[in-house]
Amino acid sequence: MPIIQSVQRSLKILDLFDEHTNELKITDISEKMGLHKSTVHSLLKTLQESGYIDQNPENGKYRLGLKLVERGNLVISTIDIRKIAKSYLLDLSKRTGQTTHLGILDGNAGVYIDKEEGEKSVIRYSRLGRRIPLHSTAIGKVLLSLQKPEVITQLLKDYEYTSSTKKTITNEMNLLEELEKVRQLGYAVDNQENEIGVRCIAVPIKNNNNQVLAAVSISTLVSSVNDQKLEEFIVLLKKVGHELSDHVRYGLPD
């Protein structure tokens, strides 16, 4: 498989920075890379545009951008939260017979990072790594609802309200109303908004600063889980959400 030279060079530039070298002049980078300054400048501007490189306005030197912190934190939180939540997902799936999911926020979408199939469930549309919309899924609503107002505004800027069913929320005003309801109830519901015949419920997993790290959900079929049973699942799911949050906050044993 051929190596894309520009990508390789960009990655090598990022590797020039470490705990001992946190800022570099363009001439330093040019010398270390063995490339002409104009080539290095183009690579730096591309990285800067995407947030992976930043430029110190005081001295003009280049440094690693906040996007790398964001990506790094995402990887770390994904690894940790999956390990912590695994037994809870499995137990929840066994007790309800339904499929359970663990999801995190990635940009302006949610993404499944773990799941457990339920014995009574025939839902097979989900898969690990699948990106899911924020406006029409229970996990998406939970992850979005507990963000800071300015973050919500940014995430919903130019957001595409794809309509999957007749019940899908299709505008920002209705979504914001729904998010307020989620905050008040402590859980979110996807009532056939993403797929006809499927209802999902989700709750947040929070850290010490009361920030949402992830969300855990139960997916059910309307035909097999009635309203009363769904309410029972909500009580059970909220209990799991609180226990997982305590586990994250206080490092309780597995």
C-alpha positions as CSV (number, residue, x, y, z in Angstrom):
1,M,0.0,0.0,0.0
2,P,1.5,3.4,-1.0
3,I,2.5,5.9,1.6
4,I,1.0,9.4,1.3
5,Q,4.0,11.6,1.6
6,S,2.2,14.8,2.8
7,V,0.4,12.8,5.6
8,Q,3.6,11.2,6.6
9,R,5.4,14.5,6.8
10,S,2.6,16.1,8.8
11,L,2.8,13.3,11.3
12,K,6.5,13.6,11.6
13,I,6.1,17.3,12.3
14,L,3.8,16.4,15.2
15,D,6.4,14.0,16.5
16,L,9.0,16.8,16.7
17,F,7.2,18.1,19.8
18,D,7.6,16.4,23.2
19,E,7.9,17.3,26.9
20,H,11.3,18.9,26.3
21,T,10.4,20.7,23.0
22,N,7.0,22.4,23.3
23,E,7.6,25.2,20.7
24,L,9.6,25.4,17.5
25,K,10.3,28.1,14.9
26,I,9.6,27.3,11.3
27,T,13.3,27.3,10.6
28,D,13.9,24.7,13.3
29,I,11.1,22.5,11.8
30,S,12.5,23.0,8.3
31,E,16.0,21.9,9.4
32,K,14.8,18.9,11.4
33,M,12.6,17.7,8.5
34,G,15.1,18.5,5.8
35,L,12.4,20.4,3.8
36,H,12.2,23.8,2.3
37,K,10.5,26.4,4.5
38,S,7.7,26.9,1.9
39,T,6.8,23.2,2.1
40,V,6.9,23.2,5.9
41,H,4.8,26.4,5.9
42,S,2.1,24.7,3.8
43,L,2.0,21.6,6.1
44,L,1.9,23.7,9.2
45,K,-1.0,25.8,7.9
46,T,-3.0,22.7,7.0
47,L,-2.4,21.3,10.5
48,Q,-3.2,24.7,12.1
49,E,-6.5,24.9,10.1
50,S,-7.6,21.6,11.7
51,G,-6.5,22.5,15.2
52,Y,-3.6,20.1,15.4
53,I,-1.0,22.8,15.4
54,D,-1.2,26.2,17.1
55,Q,1.0,29.3,16.7
56,N,2.1,31.4,19.7
57,P,1.0,35.0,18.9
58,E,3.8,36.4,21.1
59,N,6.8,34.8,19.4
60,G,5.4,33.2,16.2
61,K,6.6,29.8,17.3
62,Y,4.5,26.7,16.6
63,R,3.2,24.3,19.2
64,L,0.8,21.4,19.4
65,G,-2.9,22.4,19.2
66,L,-5.8,21.6,21.5
67,K,-7.3,19.2,19.0
68,L,-4.6,16.7,20.0
69,V,-5.7,17.1,23.7
70,E,-9.3,16.5,22.7
71,R,-8.4,13.4,20.6
72,G,-6.1,12.1,23.4
73,N,-8.7,12.5,26.1
74,L,-11.3,10.7,23.9
75,V,-9.0,7.7,23.5
76,I,-8.2,7.6,27.2
77,S,-11.8,8.0,28.3
78,T,-13.0,5.4,25.8
79,I,-10.6,2.8,27.1
80,D,-11.3,3.6,30.8
81,I,-15.1,3.9,30.5
82,R,-15.4,0.7,28.5
83,K,-13.5,-1.3,31.1
84,I,-15.6,0.2,33.9
85,A,-19.0,-0.2,32.2
86,K,-18.5,-3.7,30.7
87,S,-19.9,-5.7,33.7
88,Y,-22.8,-3.2,34.1
89,L,-23.8,-3.6,30.4
90,L,-23.7,-7.3,30.6
91,D,-25.7,-7.5,33.9
92,L,-28.2,-5.0,32.6
93,S,-28.7,-7.0,29.4
94,K,-29.1,-10.3,31.3
95,R,-31.7,-8.7,33.7
96,T,-33.8,-7.1,31.0
97,G,-33.2,-9.5,28.1
98,Q,-32.6,-6.4,25.9
99,T,-29.6,-5.0,24.0
100,T,-27.5,-2.5,25.9
101,H,-25.1,0.1,24.5
102,L,-22.4,2.4,25.7
103,G,-21.9,5.6,23.7
104,I,-19.7,8.7,23.8
105,L,-19.7,12.1,22.1
106,D,-17.4,12.4,19.1
107,G,-17.7,15.8,17.3
108,N,-21.4,16.4,16.5
109,A,-22.4,12.8,16.7
110,G,-22.5,9.9,19.2
111,V,-20.6,6.7,18.7
112,Y,-21.2,3.2,20.1
113,I,-18.1,2.0,21.9
114,D,-19.6,-1.2,23.4
115,K,-22.7,-3.3,23.4
116,E,-24.2,-6.4,24.8
117,E,-26.9,-8.4,22.9
118,G,-30.0,-9.3,24.8
119,E,-31.6,-12.7,24.7
120,K,-35.1,-11.3,24.1
121,S,-34.0,-8.7,21.6
122,V,-33.9,-9.0,17.8
123,I,-32.4,-5.6,17.3
124,R,-29.3,-5.9,15.1
125,Y,-29.0,-2.5,13.6
126,S,-26.2,-1.3,15.9
127,R,-22.5,-2.1,15.7
128,L,-19.4,-0.9,17.5
129,G,-18.0,2.3,16.0
130,R,-21.3,3.2,14.4
131,R,-21.9,7.0,14.5
132,I,-25.4,8.0,15.7
133,P,-27.3,11.3,15.4
134,L,-27.7,13.5,18.5
135,H,-31.2,14.7,17.7
136,S,-33.0,11.3,17.2
137,T,-31.3,8.9,19.6
138,A,-31.5,8.5,23.3
139,I,-27.8,8.3,23.8
140,G,-27.3,11.4,21.5
141,K,-29.8,13.4,23.5
142,V,-28.2,12.5,26.8
143,L,-24.7,13.4,25.6
144,L,-25.9,16.7,24.2
145,S,-28.2,17.8,27.0
146,L,-25.5,17.9,29.7
147,Q,-23.0,20.0,27.7
148,K,-22.3,23.6,28.5
149,P,-24.7,26.0,26.7
150,E,-21.9,27.4,24.5
151,V,-20.9,23.9,23.5
152,I,-24.5,23.0,22.6
153,T,-24.6,26.1,20.5
154,Q,-21.4,25.2,18.7
155,L,-22.5,21.6,18.1
156,L,-25.8,22.6,16.7
157,K,-24.3,25.2,14.4
158,D,-25.1,24.0,10.8
159,Y,-26.4,20.7,12.3
160,E,-28.3,18.5,9.8
161,Y,-31.6,17.3,11.2
162,T,-31.9,14.2,9.2
163,S,-35.5,12.8,9.4
164,S,-35.6,9.0,9.8
165,T,-39.2,8.7,10.8
166,K,-42.3,10.8,11.2
167,K,-41.4,11.2,14.9
168,T,-37.9,12.6,14.3
169,I,-37.2,16.1,15.7
170,T,-36.4,18.3,12.7
171,N,-35.5,21.7,14.2
172,E,-33.4,23.3,16.9
173,M,-36.2,24.8,18.9
174,N,-37.9,21.4,19.4
175,L,-34.6,19.8,20.1
176,L,-33.7,22.3,22.8
177,E,-37.1,21.7,24.4
178,E,-36.4,18.0,24.4
179,L,-33.0,18.5,25.9
180,E,-34.5,20.5,28.8
181,K,-36.9,17.6,29.4
182,V,-33.9,15.2,29.5
183,R,-32.2,17.3,32.1
184,Q,-35.3,17.4,34.3
185,L,-36.0,13.7,34.0
186,G,-32.5,12.4,34.2
187,Y,-32.9,10.2,31.2
188,A,-33.7,10.4,27.5
189,V,-36.1,8.5,25.2
190,D,-35.9,7.8,21.5
191,N,-39.6,6.9,20.8
192,Q,-39.3,5.5,17.3
193,E,-37.5,8.6,16.2
194,N,-34.5,6.8,14.7
195,E,-36.2,3.6,13.6
196,I,-39.9,2.6,13.5
197,G,-40.7,0.0,16.0
198,V,-37.7,0.7,18.2
199,R,-37.7,2.6,21.5
200,C,-34.5,3.3,23.4
201,I,-33.8,4.9,26.8
202,A,-30.5,6.3,28.0
203,V,-28.9,7.8,31.1
204,P,-25.6,9.7,31.6
205,I,-22.4,8.6,33.2
206,K,-20.8,11.6,35.0
207,N,-17.4,12.4,36.4
208,N,-16.2,14.3,39.5
209,N,-17.0,17.6,37.8
210,N,-20.5,16.5,36.9
211,Q,-19.6,16.4,33.3
212,V,-21.0,13.6,31.1
213,L,-18.4,11.1,30.0
214,A,-20.7,8.6,28.3
215,A,-24.2,7.3,28.1
216,V,-25.6,3.8,28.6
217,S,-28.8,2.7,26.9
218,I,-31.4,0.0,26.5
219,S,-32.9,-0.7,23.1
220,T,-36.4,-2.3,23.0
221,L,-39.0,-3.2,20.5
222,V,-42.4,-1.5,20.9
223,S,-44.1,-4.8,20.0
224,S,-42.5,-6.7,22.9
225,V,-41.9,-4.1,25.6
226,N,-45.0,-2.1,26.7
227,D,-45.1,1.2,28.5
228,Q,-45.2,-0.3,32.0
229,K,-42.3,-2.6,31.3
230,L,-40.4,0.4,29.8
231,E,-40.9,2.4,33.0
232,E,-39.4,-0.5,35.0
233,F,-36.4,-0.5,32.7
234,I,-36.0,3.3,33.2
235,V,-35.8,2.8,37.0
236,L,-33.3,0.1,36.6
237,L,-31.2,2.0,34.0
238,K,-31.1,5.2,36.2
239,K,-29.8,3.1,39.1
240,V,-27.1,1.7,36.8
241,G,-26.3,5.2,35.6
242,H,-25.8,6.4,39.2
243,E,-23.7,3.4,40.2
244,L,-21.5,3.8,37.1
245,S,-21.1,7.5,37.9
246,D,-20.1,6.7,41.5
247,H,-17.7,4.1,40.2
248,V,-16.0,6.7,38.0
249,R,-16.0,9.4,40.7
250,Y,-14.8,7.3,43.6
251,G,-12.9,4.4,41.9
252,L,-15.1,1.7,43.4
253,P,-13.8,-1.8,42.9
254,D,-15.1,-3.9,40.0
